[in-house]
Amino acid sequence: MQSYYVYIMASQKNGTLYVGVPNDLRRRVDEHKVGAVPGFTRQYHVHTLVYYEEFSDIYAAITREKQMKRWKRAWKLRLIEEVNPGWKDLSDDF
């Protein structure tokens, strides 16, 4: 079964945030870390995976991503703090 993810990357604790949705979280995080894709995350050094959710349905993942992108910054910070209060790089566990 294919998995899809909604994830939040950060430049540092309380820093710049990026929300995205891939089908291969490890690959996508690696791309962010090495700056493989030009754009926002490379420009603002957004390389730390601080939050993610897994979905079996791509439409549910996209809906959640769009919801989170509309959220106020404070709501995203609170979500991260609830599950990852130390802002640990969750990709270290891959």
Secondary structure, 3 states (H helix, E strand, C coil): CCCEEEEEEECCCCCCEEEECCCCHHHHHHHHHHCCCCCHHHHCCCCEEEEEEEECCHHHHHHHHHHHHHCCHHHHHHHHHHHCCCCCCHHHHC
